[in-house]
């Protein structure tokens, strides 16, 4: 079963000095539940009543306002780790957000400029950027490579 979610992003996207609002779609392709639960370091969440955990996998298409200069369309795939708490709420899985390998809300795709059809890789995520090559040189947390400082990474 596919679930298509339509939404309007209430945040402005800013690249250098170019600001642009956008809207889009997110199509959920799979929701998978893990067979075994994780409870964090020293099992801190073992007695918190976690009912289930898993991953959501989907496709996204976010369209910037085409009236804005240098606007385009983001498209690709994404993943989100989730859990259900003891009262049945579905929450973003941030149980291990303090750990070195934590990452969530991972987006891998491209951005295509409307006017020129120029295509650029465009990946982002929470705590880490997937497939970022030598941009992320951090061991315990995201740390941008100094060679990209002139591109705005500080």
Steps between C-alpha positions, in 0.01 A plus 500: 500500500630845411423803709543832326546802722452847356633792697625854481827578670469804724874556498697703255790331330808722496803445279754781532268804479229330295188424707218288360190335642395164361235229511510136416402139537632213702401152393547231762616183324569277801455499873700228666491396862815370668489150649710603800484834679792721599487689827809721490823483698460297820144433378381834640167467315430136590235594758351791302237282332619505141252288304672486161776653289578509133586688188293687243633512143360737242544728202478877504447780253525857630436785258630850561295797388593536132462879519814515714843535347708181483209280605451134427374165616638257759434130446630175639458242772487534876492300821374571849548290815198497731359343816162468668489589871289345776198723427506422127666820373715468190826688559826566319756257641749723679583246772869489408548856376800539730691212338768544236316305232155659548329633188138534400279672242741412222435644154697397190421656166549777253399860442410602144491868412184592309656748258819317399425135591833494686499203738688500831532235768300608803515285814415598856413345832476534872843484672676363187475556125473173305754435225676830569844381393781699659269783614448333841834427666360464853530187705252564782288766330457679169810709438538672162831467323682838517555489124126575459505810723485727195174322402333605828578194715618614843 
